[in-house]
Amino acid sequence: MIIIPAEVVHNSLTFADLIQTLQLTFSKPFSMPQRKVYELDENSSSHDAFAVLPSWNDETIAVKAFTYLPDNPKQSADLKSIYAQIMIFDRSTGLPQAVVDGTSATYWRTAAVSALACDYLARSDASTLLICGTGNLAAYMALAHASVRNIKEIKVWGRSSNKIQHVVDEILQKRPDIIVSESQSLEDDVPWADIISCATRSPVPLFSSSLVTEGTHVDLVGNHVKTCREVDTQLVVRSEVYVDAKVNTFSEAGELLMPVKEGAFNLDEVKGELSQLCKGDVYGRDNDKDITLFKSVGTALADLACAQLVYQKTL
């Protein structure tokens, strides 16, 4: 068994390879029990949590364990909100193969899953991208989406100009061919965007549904708490809704569960999940007018695919 650190993860991956691997992995048979997320202090508003995510297919058994302490960065710039490790085993023998740094893998696979969904759900001519959020995921989300669509301009929105500029610089370092700038106003830039990707901790909607225009694709990855949401009920009702995996989103995603509680939405209205899109069991966008919405809380199968790809590239 080998230990694979973050540096090797970053050096091993490209979005082109990872997205292709995810598409193949989600299109084949797999098993993935509901992930277990344990709140470390149910009386706290911090939502500190520990989670365990198992999955397996005909090649690999994987389990990711992670801690989520969202206030960590406030305590120290050296602390991340998420720390994770992924352990993989050979399916035929049970032999442990590797422990992969799960923190870096989570950034890559989260963004790649959204980009894979985007490839099914965004308009083929989508060229403008709005990133909401300035955390560790922000640049990954931008670069991943830009790998599946001909993105010509990206705007980054957040509450700190310094953090926004850091994300802008990260994106430009990898993609100097794209115009990247700070979003001055969601009221102006939500209607402008062909694709909106939200990766924030916001407990309340970031913008009004009325700002979202026909044909927009909306990607939501920032929240996995049933009482919080990045968009309002009206946007969910207006959209063709897809999820990464029903087994997790139907128990964690406030963007869906709060409209259900209000009586405005039914989970049966979700068009499909990522594996169904990959298998061709359900279809994505079929016109240029629908608003599509993809909600992701994270899947163990994506962790498996990412860790196995990194492991294979290190052999």
N, C-alpha and C positions, 0 to 999 in steps of 0.2 A: 504494500500500500504506500502511496506517495502523498505528500502534502503539497498542495498547489496554492501559492500565495497570490495576493491581489495583482502584483506586477505581472505575473505569468498570465493570469486571466485577461488582463487588458491587452497584453501583447499577442495573445492567441486569437482574439475575436475580431471579426468585422461584422457589420450589420448584414451585409449580403449573405455571408455564410450562415450566420445565426438565424436569420429570418427563413432561409431555405430549410435549415434543420428543424426549426419549429413547425413549419408547414408539413414536413414529412412526418414528424413525431405526432402531431395532432391528427393526422389523417389515418394513423394506424391504431390497432387495438391497444388499449391501456387500462389500467386500474388506478383510480385516484379517490380515496376516501375524502370526506370533508375535512378540511384543515382545522386544527384545533388552536384557537386563540384564547389565551388566558389573561384576563385583566389582573395585573399584579396588585392593584388597590382599587376595589370597586367603589370606594367612597371618594376617590380623587377625580378631578376633572382633567388630569394629565393624560389619561388613556395609556399609561405605561402597560406594556404587554409582553408576553412570551408566547411564541407560536411554534407548532410542529407540523410539517407538511410532508406526508409520505406519498409515494407513487411508484409504479413499476410498469414495465412493458416486457416484450419478449427478449430484450437485451440487458436491461439495467433495472436495479432496485435503487431508489434514492429516497433520502429523507433530509429535509432542511430544517434546522432549528434556528430561530432568530429572536432577538430582543428588540423591542421598539420602545424607546424612551424619547419622545418628541421634544422634550425640553433640554436635552443634552447640549445642543449647540449654544443655548443661552448661557450655560454654565462655563463652557470653554470652546474656543474655536477648534480645538484638537479633538473634540468629541463628536461623533456622528449620532444621528437619531436611530439608525439601524445597524446592528451587528449580526452577522449570520455565518453559518458554516453548512456546507452540503456534503453529505457522505454518500458515496455510490458504491454499489456491490454488483458483481457479475450475476446476472439472473440465472444462468445455468448451474453455477457452482456455489453461489452465495459468498464467494471470495471478496473481501473488501478490496476495492481498487484505489480509491482516492478520497481525501478530504479536501474540498475545494473552497476557497474563500467565497463565502456566500454574499458578503456585502457588495463586492464588485460585480459578482454574477447577477445579483438582484437588479442593479442599475441597467446592465446590458439586457437581461431577459425581459424586464418590465417594458423598456422602450421598444424592444424588438417585437414583443407581443402586440403592442399598440400599432406599430408600423405594419405588421402582418394584417391586422384587422383593417387598418386604413386602406391597404391595397385592395381589399374586398369592398370597402364601404365608401371611400371618398370618390369624388368625381375624377375621371381620368385626366381632366385638364386643370385640376387643382394646382395653384401656384403660389398662394399666399398662406402663411402659417402664423398663428398667434399662439405663443407659449405663455400660459398663466402659471407663475411660480418661479422662484429663483433658488430652489434647493438643489441638492446633489443630482437629482434626476433631470433637471431642466435641459441642460445641454444634450444629454443622451436622447431625450424625447425629440428635440429639434433635429438632431443628426439622423435618428432612425426614420422619422417621417420623410426627411429629405432624401432618403435612400430608396423610397418607393414611389415618390412623385417628383416631378420637375419643379421643385420649389425655387422660386426666384427671389422671394423676399420673406423675411422672418421678423416679427416684432415680439419682444419679450416684455411682459408686464409683471410688476411686483411692487412691493411697498418700500423697497430700499434701492435708491439709485446706484449705490456702490455694488450691491449684489447683482442688480440688473446688468451693469457694465461688465462684471466678472463673467456672467453667463454669455453675454454678447461676445466677449473676447474668446471664450472657450469655443464657441461655435465657429467664429471666424478663423481660428487657428486651424480647424479641420476643413472648413468650407469657405475659403476666401472668395469663391465665385458667387456667393449668395449675399444679397443686401441684408444686413442684420442691424436692427436698431432698437431703441427703447420705445415701448408703447407708452404714449402720453395719456391715453384715455381709453378705457374699455368701451365707453359709449361710442367712440369713433372707430375703434379697431375690431370689435366683435362683428359689426356688419361688413367690415372690409375683408375678413378672413375667410378663406375657403375651408381651412382646417383649423380647429381650436383644440389645443391639448392642454388640459388642466392637471397640474401636479402640485396641489397646495394642501395645507392643513385647514383650510377655511371651514368652519362649522356651518356657515350660511352661504347661500348662493352668491357667486361672484358677480353675476350680471343678470339682467332681466331677459327672459325668453324672447321678449319682443324685439330685442336687438339682433337675434340670430336670423339670417336670411335663408331663403330657399336654396337647397343644394349644398348646405354646409355639412361638414362632418365634424362631430364633437367627440373628443376622446377624454375620458375621466379616469385618472389613476390615483388621485391624491388621498382619497378617503376610504377607510374600511370600518367605519363606525356607523351603526344603524341609526343614530340620532343626528348625524351630520351629513351635509351634502354640498357639493360644489355648484350645482345648478338647481333651478326651481322646478316645481311640479309641472308647470306649463310646458317647459321645454321637453320633459319626458313624455308628456301626452302628445306633443306635436311630432315626436321623432319616431323613426323606425329603430327600435332598441335591440341591441345585441350585447352579449356579455362574454367574458372569458370562460367562465364555468358556472353554471347555475348552482351547483352544489355549494359554492362559496358565496357568490353574490346575493343569492336569495336569502342568506342569513346574516349578511354583514353590510350590504350596500345601502346606506341611507338614501341615496339618490333614487332608489327604487322602492325601498320599504316605507319611506315617509309618504310618497304619493299613494301607496297602497293603503296605508293607515287612514289617509284623508278620503279614501273612497274614489279617488280620481284615476287610479291605474290598477291593473290586474297583472300579476306575474305571468299569466297565460299569454299576455300580449307581447312578451319578449319574443322576437322573431327567431332567435337561435343563439347558439354559443359557438366559440371559435372552432372547436373540433367539427361541428356540423358544417361550417363554412369550408373548412379544409377538405372534408370528405365530399363536398358537393351535395350534402343532404338538404341544406338550405342555401338560398342565394342571397347575395349582398345587394348592392345598389343596382337598380335596373332603369333608373331615369335620373335626370339632372335636377329635379325639383325637390325630392325628398330631403328632409333633414335626417341624417343617420347619427346614432349615438352609440358609442361603445363604452361599456363600464367594466373596469377591471379591478379586482382586489388582489390578484396574484394567484398563480396555480403551481402546485408541486410538479406538474408535468413539464412546465416551462423550466423549472429549476433542473429537473432531470436532464432535459435536452441540452441546456446550456452547460451543465457540469460534464456531461458525457462528451460534448464537443470539445471542451477545453482539455479533458483527459486524453482524448484521441490525438489531439494536436501536440501534446507533450511527449507522446511515446516515440 
